[in-house]
Amino acid sequence: MEEQIQQQVQDYYGQQLRTSQDLKTNACCTDDIPAEHKLILAQLESEVLEKYYGCGVCVPPAVEGCTVLDLGSGSGRDAYLLSKLVGEQGHVIGVDMTEEQLDVARRHVQAHTEKFGYRQPNVEFRHGYIEDLHTADLADNSVDVVVSNCVLNLSTDKEATYREIFRVLKPGGELHISDVFADRRVPEALRQDPVLYGECLSGALYIDDFRRLLLNLGIRDYRLTAQRRLSIGNPEIEAKVGNIKFYSLTVRAFKLDLEDKCEDYGQVAIYQGTVPGQPHAFELDDHHRFETGRPMLVCGNTADMVSLTRYGAHFKVLGNKDQHFGLFPCGPAPASDSTGSADAVSCGC
């Protein structure tokens, strides 16, 4: 059954969809693209942009010099965006299982290398399966950042996929994804619908199953940076999914030994204002906005996220974990969807 679904997905993205205009829902639509990214995207080849099917912004800041892995890289849109952001000394690896998409991405490598003024390419595209990254020749602890844009929901084995992600990430490395999630478990009958699956709906994880999956892999805290309720925009498909609510969520998680709850050690974090493009503030997630130079009380997990990762170069953290003060009052403010009902998805902390 898993092989059948994989084949259906390959056929959907390799044969049936010619451009993003062929999509049957608005699940694969991206809002709020940063201005810096828009300037780079304007330089990309038109074919790369036309065959892009992402659902959010999955590119984190401060990636210069990093090795970044893009899972389900498709036509290469995000990979080429990252190619510019990591700089000539960085490296981007795109992995996809669909040969037609890989063909599109590969034939524009030289054009983008020249546009970015690089002496040699810093991006490559490999055929492989996200459930087993050995198929793309990716070693343990080999990449700094893993990104994915509206692809992990298409995986036929989510646990294997996330296990592989944290295998290839270096200690302190970051997973930064935009993907579709559901407010309940999607019935098996809907999972067998090739259009619903290809449109990134019926393969979506129930958000609490996502939390449990990460917890089982030793990832005890993740953070939500953005969320958007999907309206679908197709009456026939809306009738099929019924009361299921789908969300485009942007999530970050780190390969760190964190606690399963936010604990208070009296630590303070101060953002130095040095992340490129973010001189006034840095947003770690939907409830941690660090103003430059302003001390902010943080839980132990947050302190580790901004000190034991590549963000450590941009923060000063005061205090250690010698003294414990109990639970830290950490969490996002209540939010509402576009209808005004309070059904927003909370983060893992």
Secondary structure per residue as TSV (DSSP state, phi and psi in degrees):
chain	resnum	aa	ss	phi	psi
A	1	M	-	360.0	-41.3
A	2	E	H	-63.5	-40.6
A	3	E	H	-65.1	-36.0
A	4	Q	H	-64.9	-42.7
A	5	I	H	-65.6	-42.3
A	6	Q	H	-58.3	-42.2
A	7	Q	H	-65.8	-38.3
A	8	Q	H	-63.4	-40.7
A	9	V	H	-65.8	-44.4
A	10	Q	H	-59.7	-41.6
A	11	D	H	-66.4	-39.1
A	12	Y	I	-64.5	-45.8
A	13	Y	I	-88.7	-20.1
A	14	G	I	-94.5	-28.1
A	15	Q	I	-119.7	-49.4
A	16	Q	I	-74.6	-42.7
A	17	L	-	-87.9	122.4
A	18	R	S	-97.9	-38.2
A	19	T	S	-143.3	174.0
A	20	S	G	-63.3	-17.8
A	21	Q	G	-70.0	-15.9
A	22	D	G	-84.8	-7.3
A	23	L	-	-64.2	146.8
A	24	K	S	-98.2	-6.3
A	25	T	S	-136.8	176.3
A	26	N	S	-100.3	19.4
A	27	A	T	-63.1	-38.2
A	28	C	T	-95.0	63.1
A	29	C	-	-130.5	143.8
A	30	T	-	-115.6	129.7
A	31	D	-	-114.0	166.8
A	32	D	-	55.8	49.1
A	33	I	-	-74.4	127.5
A	34	P	-	-58.7	148.6
A	35	A	H	-58.8	-39.3
A	36	E	H	-60.6	-39.9
A	37	H	H	-69.0	-38.0
A	38	K	H	-60.1	-37.7
A	39	L	H	-64.0	-37.5
A	40	I	H	-74.7	-43.3
A	41	L	H	-60.3	-30.7
A	42	A	T	-65.2	-17.1
A	43	Q	T	-91.7	-9.6
A	44	L	S	-79.3	153.8
A	45	E	-	-62.9	142.1
A	46	S	H	-61.5	-37.0
A	47	E	H	-63.9	-36.7
A	48	V	H	-63.0	-41.7
A	49	L	H	-72.8	-37.9
A	50	E	H	-66.6	-28.4
A	51	K	T	-102.7	27.4
A	52	Y	-	-93.1	133.9
A	53	Y	-	-130.5	37.9
A	54	G	-	-80.7	168.2
A	55	C	-	-124.4	6.1
A	56	G	S	-172.5	-166.6
A	57	V	-	-107.3	109.2
A	58	C	-	-108.2	16.0
A	59	V	-	-102.4	113.1
A	60	P	-	-80.7	167.9
A	61	P	S	-82.5	175.1
A	62	A	-	58.1	49.1
A	63	V	-	-105.9	3.6
A	64	E	T	-57.3	130.1
A	65	G	T	80.9	-1.3
A	66	C	-	-84.2	158.4
A	67	T	E	-97.4	118.7
A	68	V	E	-117.6	133.7
A	69	L	E	-107.6	124.7
A	70	D	E	-107.3	111.4
A	71	L	E	-88.3	126.7
A	72	G	T	71.3	52.0
A	73	S	-	-71.5	-14.5
A	74	G	T	55.3	-130.5
A	75	S	T	-74.4	-7.7
A	76	G	S	99.4	7.8
A	77	R	H	-56.3	-54.8
A	78	D	H	-70.3	-32.9
A	79	A	H	-63.6	-41.0
A	80	Y	H	-72.3	-35.7
A	81	L	H	-58.8	-46.0
A	82	L	H	-67.1	-33.3
A	83	S	H	-55.0	-41.8
A	84	K	H	-71.6	-40.6
A	85	L	H	-72.0	-33.8
A	86	V	H	-77.9	-17.7
A	87	G	-	81.0	173.8
A	88	E	T	-64.5	-25.5
A	89	Q	T	-87.8	-9.7
A	90	G	S	-86.9	179.5
A	91	H	E	-147.4	137.9
A	92	V	E	-124.3	131.5
A	93	I	E	-119.4	119.7
A	94	G	E	-100.7	134.4
A	95	V	E	-122.7	131.5
A	96	D	E	-151.1	152.5
A	97	M	S	-98.2	-5.3
A	98	T	-	-102.1	113.0
A	99	E	H	-62.5	-36.1
A	100	E	H	-61.7	-39.9
A	101	Q	H	-69.7	-40.8
A	102	L	H	-61.7	-37.5
A	103	D	H	-60.8	-43.5
A	104	V	H	-60.9	-49.7
A	105	A	H	-61.5	-45.3
A	106	R	H	-67.4	-33.9
A	107	R	T	-74.7	-4.2
A	108	H	T	-112.5	9.5
A	109	V	H	-60.6	-50.2
A	110	Q	H	-65.6	-38.8
A	111	A	H	-61.5	-42.8
A	112	H	H	-74.7	-32.2
A	113	T	H	-59.2	-43.2
A	114	E	H	-69.7	-40.6
A	115	K	H	-62.1	-37.3
A	116	F	T	-84.5	-3.3
A	117	G	T	74.6	25.8
A	118	Y	-	-88.8	149.0
A	119	R	S	-75.3	-30.1
A	120	Q	S	-147.6	158.8
A	121	P	-	-62.9	144.1
A	122	N	-	-115.6	14.2
A	123	V	E	-132.3	143.4
A	124	E	E	-142.1	156.0
A	125	F	E	-124.4	124.0
A	126	R	E	-117.0	143.2
A	127	H	E	-80.8	133.6
A	128	G	-	-179.7	176.9
A	129	Y	B	-116.9	132.6
A	130	I	T	-68.7	-18.1
A	131	E	T	-75.9	-18.2
A	132	D	B	-148.4	92.7
A	133	L	G	-76.1	-4.5
A	134	H	G	-62.0	-28.7
A	135	T	G	-65.2	-18.4
A	136	A	G	-107.6	13.6
A	137	D	T	59.4	47.9
A	138	L	-	-107.3	123.3
A	139	A	-	-85.9	164.3
A	140	D	T	-59.6	143.8
A	141	N	T	51.2	45.9
A	142	S	-	-113.6	-10.8
A	143	V	E	-128.0	151.7
A	144	D	E	-85.3	-36.6
A	145	V	E	-140.2	137.2
A	146	V	E	-115.8	127.2
A	147	V	E	-121.2	158.3
A	148	S	E	-161.8	137.6
A	149	N	E	-122.6	100.3
A	150	C	S	59.1	43.2
A	151	V	-	-125.6	-36.9
A	152	L	G	-63.1	-26.1
A	153	N	G	-64.7	-21.3
A	154	L	G	-82.2	-11.5
A	155	S	-	-63.0	139.0
A	156	T	S	-86.9	-9.0
A	157	D	-	-142.8	87.1
A	158	K	H	-62.0	-42.3
A	159	E	H	-62.0	-43.5
A	160	A	H	-62.3	-40.2
A	161	T	H	-62.9	-48.0
A	162	Y	H	-70.4	-32.2
A	163	R	H	-62.2	-41.8
A	164	E	H	-65.1	-39.6
A	165	I	H	-56.7	-48.4
A	166	F	H	-79.2	-13.6
A	167	R	H	-70.6	-45.3
A	168	V	H	-82.8	-20.5
A	169	L	E	-68.1	140.9
A	170	K	E	-72.1	156.0
A	171	P	E	-53.7	130.2
A	172	G	E	84.9	-2.4
A	173	G	E	-71.8	165.1
A	174	E	E	-119.1	133.8
A	175	L	E	-96.2	126.8
A	176	H	E	-136.8	107.2
A	177	I	E	-129.4	152.0
A	178	S	E	-116.2	126.8
A	179	D	E	-153.6	170.5
A	180	V	E	-96.8	131.8
A	181	F	E	-128.8	160.9
A	182	A	E	-119.0	157.8
A	183	D	S	-87.8	4.5
A	184	R	S	-161.4	170.7
A	185	R	-	-73.9	131.9
A	186	V	-	-78.5	128.4
A	187	P	-	-58.2	147.8
A	188	E	H	-59.0	-36.3
A	189	A	H	-58.7	-37.6
A	190	L	H	-73.4	-32.3
A	191	R	H	-63.2	-26.4
A	192	Q	T	-83.6	-4.4
A	193	D	-	-81.0	113.4
A	194	P	H	-63.2	-32.6
A	195	V	H	-72.3	-45.7
A	196	L	H	-61.4	-38.3
A	197	Y	H	-70.2	-45.9
A	198	G	H	-64.2	-27.9
A	199	E	T	-84.1	11.3
A	200	C	T	69.1	28.3
A	201	L	S	-107.2	-61.0
A	202	S	T	-74.7	-9.8
A	203	G	T	-93.1	1.6
A	204	A	-	-66.8	137.5
A	205	L	E	-75.4	141.0
A	206	Y	E	-64.3	131.2
A	207	I	H	-58.4	-35.4
A	208	D	H	-75.6	-27.0
A	209	D	H	-69.0	-32.4
A	210	F	H	-62.0	-46.5
A	211	R	H	-59.1	-45.5
A	212	R	H	-65.2	-38.5
A	213	L	H	-61.3	-48.9
A	214	L	H	-62.1	-40.9
A	215	L	H	-60.2	-41.8
A	216	N	H	-65.0	-23.4
A	217	L	T	-92.0	4.3
A	218	G	T	88.7	8.0
A	219	I	-	-98.1	97.6
A	220	R	-	-89.7	-10.5
A	221	D	-	-146.5	129.8
A	222	Y	E	-130.8	164.9
A	223	R	E	-128.1	141.7
A	224	L	E	-97.3	126.9
A	225	T	E	-106.9	-23.4
A	226	A	E	-159.3	152.2
A	227	Q	E	-149.0	149.3
A	228	R	E	-147.8	125.6
A	229	R	E	-71.4	130.9
A	230	L	-	-86.8	130.5
A	231	S	-	-93.0	-11.6
A	232	I	-	71.9	-56.2
A	233	G	-	75.2	20.5
A	234	N	-	-137.8	106.9
A	235	P	H	-55.2	-38.7
A	236	E	H	-65.0	-43.6
A	237	I	H	-72.8	-36.3
A	238	E	H	-59.6	-37.7
A	239	A	H	-66.4	-36.1
A	240	K	H	-67.8	-42.6
A	241	V	H	-82.2	-16.0
A	242	G	T	60.7	-123.1
A	243	N	T	-87.8	0.1
A	244	I	-	-67.2	131.0
A	245	K	-	-102.8	131.7
A	246	F	E	-112.5	144.0
A	247	Y	E	-130.3	141.9
A	248	S	E	-91.2	115.4
A	249	L	E	-116.4	139.2
A	250	T	E	-106.9	122.1
A	251	V	E	-126.9	142.8
A	252	R	E	-126.7	143.4
A	253	A	E	-145.5	150.9
A	254	F	E	-119.3	152.1
A	255	K	S	-84.0	77.6
A	256	L	S	-135.7	154.2
A	257	D	-	-88.7	85.4
A	258	L	-	-100.4	170.1
A	259	E	-	-90.4	161.1
A	260	D	S	-81.7	-7.2
A	261	K	S	-138.3	160.2
A	262	C	-	-78.8	116.9
A	263	E	B	-109.5	148.5
A	264	D	-	-100.3	118.9
A	265	Y	-	-119.9	12.5
A	266	G	-	71.4	24.2
A	267	Q	E	-85.8	151.6
A	268	V	E	-127.4	134.5
A	269	A	E	-115.1	138.2
A	270	I	E	-127.0	118.8
A	271	Y	E	-80.1	134.0
A	272	Q	-	-89.2	-5.6
A	273	G	S	77.2	22.4
A	274	T	-	-108.6	-0.7
A	275	V	S	-68.7	127.9
A	276	P	T	-53.7	130.0
A	277	G	T	81.7	-0.6
A	278	Q	-	-131.9	65.1
A	279	P	S	-74.7	-23.2
A	280	H	S	-101.8	-26.7
A	281	A	E	-163.6	157.0
A	282	F	E	-129.3	127.4
A	283	E	E	-103.3	110.4
A	284	L	E	-75.5	-40.2
A	285	D	E	-160.2	-165.8
A	286	D	T	-76.8	-0.6
A	287	H	T	-139.4	17.2
A	288	H	E	-132.3	96.1
A	289	R	E	-112.6	111.5
A	290	F	E	-94.6	113.0
A	291	E	E	-75.8	141.4
A	292	T	B	-57.9	126.0
A	293	G	T	80.4	-6.0
A	294	R	-	-95.2	118.2
A	295	P	-	-62.3	139.0
A	296	M	E	-137.1	125.1
A	297	L	E	-65.3	133.7
A	298	V	E	-136.6	158.1
A	299	C	-	-77.3	170.8
A	300	G	H	-62.4	-38.5
A	301	N	H	-64.1	-44.9
A	302	T	H	-63.9	-40.3
A	303	A	H	-57.6	-41.7
A	304	D	H	-68.7	-38.3
A	305	M	H	-62.0	-33.6
A	306	V	T	-100.5	4.4
A	307	S	T	-125.5	-29.5
A	308	L	S	-104.1	18.5
A	309	T	S	-126.5	-174.5
A	310	R	G	-64.5	-17.7
A	311	Y	G	-72.4	-11.7
A	312	G	G	-59.1	-27.3
A	313	A	G	-70.3	-12.3
A	314	H	G	-113.7	3.1
A	315	F	E	-130.9	153.4
A	316	K	E	-118.5	121.8
A	317	V	E	-112.0	125.5
A	318	L	E	-102.3	136.3
A	319	G	-	98.1	164.9
A	320	N	-	-131.4	-161.2
A	321	K	S	-112.0	28.3
A	322	D	S	-70.6	-31.8
A	323	Q	S	-122.9	132.0
A	324	H	-	-109.9	136.2
A	325	F	-	-116.1	15.4
A	326	G	S	96.6	-164.0
A	327	L	B	-68.5	145.3
A	328	F	-	-96.1	134.0
A	329	P	-	-74.5	78.3
A	330	C	-	-115.7	130.9
A	331	G	-	168.2	160.3
A	332	P	-	-75.1	155.4
A	333	A	-	-71.6	150.9
A	334	P	-	-57.5	140.9
A	335	A	-	-132.4	162.1
A	336	S	-	-125.6	154.6
A	337	D	-	-83.1	-174.1
A	338	S	T	-65.6	-16.2
A	339	T	T	-91.0	-7.2
A	340	G	S	95.4	-4.9
A	341	S	-	-84.2	140.3
A	342	A	-	-83.8	83.2
A	343	D	-	-129.7	27.3
A	344	A	-	-66.6	155.4
A	345	V	-	-90.4	134.7
A	346	S	-	-92.7	163.5
A	347	C	-	-86.1	-176.8
A	348	G	-	-84.9	-13.3
A	349	C	-	-81.7	360.0
